[in-house]
Amino acid sequence: MLDRELQLKILQTLAAAYPEGVYNLTTAMQAVTADERALLINSRYLDGHGLVVSGFRRRKMLGDNGFYDMHEHLITPAGLDFLADDGGLTAILGVVTVRFDAAQWAELLASKVEALESVNPEERSRVAQALRSLPAKAIEKVSEKLLDWAVDHAEDAWPLLCRWLGPLAA
């Protein structure tokens, strides 16, 4: 019942009304969908992800615990950033954390070792296999040592960094 196209239309409709909201989303979205249940589900879904504030509320009446479109629907700053081509302020201010589990990281390191053409194949294979068999704590230690080495040798990476950045570094 989740409909990405409908979700996008909801976000666009609310963005067009920003900073005001839309008091009756069902009416505002009539040209897009006549399926009030789909509108309810997708609006509440977007609300759950913090992209909108849904105006659908429970009736809380005996025998009728359904929803009604009664309160203002609003797009949030996160919703506006989601629509922005550049990710908005979320992309500018946000911190990105990349996590690898030990096995993924060991596999990545091992594949890089196997790709080294300047080292003989038997040695590459032996080191790659050793990396793959290390416990998580040992992989963590190897990673710390590699990071320390990289920081200590940052000057050696300078020409490579400038080449990668190209015109941005000029």
Secondary structure, DSSP 8 states (H G I E B T S, - for coil): ---HHHHHHHHHHHHHHTTS-BS-HHHHTTTT---HHHHHHHHHHHHHTTSEE--EEE--BTTB--EEE-S-BEE-HHHHHHHSTT-HHHHHH--------HHHHHHHHHHHHHT-TTS-HHHHHHHHHHHHHS-HHHHHHHHHHHHHHHHHTHHHHHHHHHHHHGGGG-
